[in-house]
Amino acid sequence: MRLSNALEGQRRLFLALWPEESARRQMAKRAAQVAGRRAVRDANLHLTLVFLGATTSEQLAAYEAALADVTIPTLELTLDHYGYWPQSRILWLGLSYTPP
């Protein structure tokens, strides 16, 4: 399949947190219980913070420069909500409380 001219040379990007391996295993186990199957490898499970969308190489360079010195402290989050987007076949986990 060929990308449209508007998307050539662009990537769909997002910023995410990557949980520790034990947390990803628990997430995968819970997803399998809810969905009845395991569709995503544990290593690919993440917590999306923001979807950046179609990104040019120039935008990517600007994002990389802006984020180069960002550090995230260890967080403990409780994933206590879930839902399913049937059109994209995505089972998601979410937070009812976002720490400051």
C-alpha positions in Angstrom: 0.0 0.0 0.0 1.3 3.5 -0.9 1.0 6.4 1.5 -0.8 9.5 0.2 1.5 12.4 -0.7 0.5 14.2 2.5 1.9 11.4 4.6 5.1 10.5 2.7 8.2 11.1 4.8 6.1 11.3 7.9 5.7 9.0 10.9 2.8 8.7 13.3 4.4 9.4 16.7 3.3 9.5 20.4 5.0 10.1 23.7 4.5 7.2 26.2 5.7 5.6 29.4 7.0 2.1 29.3 6.1 0.2 32.5 8.5 -2.3 34.1 8.4 -5.8 32.8 6.4 -7.2 35.7 3.7 -4.5 35.2 3.5 -5.2 31.5 3.0 -8.9 32.2 0.2 -8.1 34.6 -1.4 -5.8 32.0 -1.1 -8.5 29.3 -2.7 -11.1 31.7 -5.6 -8.7 32.5 -6.1 -7.9 28.8 -6.2 -11.6 27.9 -8.9 -12.2 30.6 -11.0 -9.3 29.4 -10.5 -9.8 25.6 -10.3 -13.6 25.7 -7.0 -13.6 23.8 -3.5 -12.0 23.8 -3.1 -9.8 20.8 -0.1 -7.6 21.8 3.3 -8.7 23.0 4.1 -7.6 26.5 7.1 -5.6 25.3 4.7 -3.4 23.2 2.4 -2.4 26.1 2.8 1.2 27.0 0.9 4.2 28.5 0.3 6.8 25.9 0.7 10.4 27.2 0.1 12.3 24.0 -0.4 11.4 20.4 1.7 13.7 18.2 0.2 12.4 14.9 1.9 12.6 11.5 5.4 14.0 12.1 7.9 15.3 9.6 11.6 14.7 10.1 12.0 18.4 10.9 9.3 18.1 13.6 10.9 15.0 14.9 14.2 16.8 15.3 12.5 19.6 17.2 10.7 17.1 19.5 14.0 15.2 20.2 15.8 18.5 21.0 12.9 19.6 23.3 12.8 16.3 25.1 16.5 15.5 25.3 16.9 16.6 28.9 13.5 15.5 30.2 13.5 12.9 33.0 10.5 11.3 34.5 10.6 10.2 38.1 9.4 6.7 39.0 5.6 6.8 39.3 3.1 4.4 40.9 -0.1 4.5 39.0 -3.4 2.6 39.5 -5.0 1.5 36.2 -8.6 1.2 37.4 -10.6 1.8 34.2 -10.7 0.0 31.0 -12.6 0.2 27.7 -12.6 -1.1 24.2 -12.6 0.7 20.9 -14.1 -1.8 18.5 -13.3 -0.1 15.3 -9.5 -0.2 16.0 -9.8 -3.3 18.2 -7.9 -1.6 21.1 -8.5 -2.6 24.7 -7.3 0.3 26.9 -6.5 0.8 30.5 -6.8 4.2 32.2 -6.5 6.1 35.4 -9.3 7.7 37.4 -6.7 9.8 39.2 -3.7 11.5 37.6 -0.9 12.3 40.0 0.4 16.0 40.0 
